[in-house]
Amino acid sequence: MLGLLLRLLPFWVREPLFILLGSVFGVRILYLALDERRWILAGIGAVFLIATAFRVHTVVKALRARWSGTTTTPAAAAPPAPAPAPAPAAQKKGPGAGAQVFAALALVGALVGAVWLAPHFTGEDTAGARKPASCTDHDAGKELPKAYALTPGAVTGDDLCKALNRADLAELLGTPGEKATVAYGNSGTASLTADKVAEPEARVQFETYTVEFSATYNHLTVAQYVKVLAPQTLDPRPDKVLGRPAVFTSDHLMQFRIGGDASGGPGTQGPLARTLTVALDRKDPGGSFDFTVWSESGSALPDDGVILSVVEKILPTLPDRAAG
């Protein structure tokens, strides 16, 4: 409908409208494409600007034709003018090209102003950067597994996500300015335990790193893990976090492939992840918190000191029932 209305407008109103609208939207789309690194948007913005350039060329040609048609060359010797013919009845003239262009500019100005001011009245801020993702509780509205009732003090996936999805998490990880694109929590249970071992987890994803924070409420102590399982991983290193036994380990994640060439099997070796495992409390009664960070792009992982400082800031923000 809007396109039909624009087509019905006079040339000197329609073309300036198309030029200004194409310029505004083309530049805006290109800005968003560069800010979000979305090259499909960049292509769309370029199409807007190319179409706008073509219309500018059309208007310039029309102006040149109009000016050349109204220019007269004085004659060297003009013959006597014949007697004037009776003047025809006066015809009403529409607004000139200048008035039409002015009206078009005013209309476009009003439209552009409405587009830019509307977000301030609706609570959105288009001038600012994209807002970070907020925590999504995958178990909202569902009853928690029975393992959580059997484990006093167990945190949920939502608790872990709220503690992990800090406003300064990207800065703590050494990538200031990045914003979370994914954030969610899940209150699940450990596999092969008949829903008797609570194992909540949360994940926050940035452009550079993905971070996972989980808890396991089993009987395996961190001391046992350090002696038996940690040596089977890459680069194990015992440590302490807020007085609790802890250990750093590294291992490759698994990537699963669906469809395509399955000659190499459905699972392949994924990126290297660094994990800090921390006892639930200082007495190390069994169970642990795991903080894991990895990079899909292959970026170098934060060093152990950075991971340690992040975990030391996150653990105290968990609900009191999880404090040790």
Helices and strands as residue ranges (DSSP letters): H 2-8, H 11-36, H 39-70, H 97-122, E 136-137, H 146-150, H 157-164, H 169-172, E 182-189, E 198-205, E 210-216, H 222-228, G 230-232, E 234-241, E 244-256, E 267-279, E 288-294, H 304-314, G 315-317, G 320-322
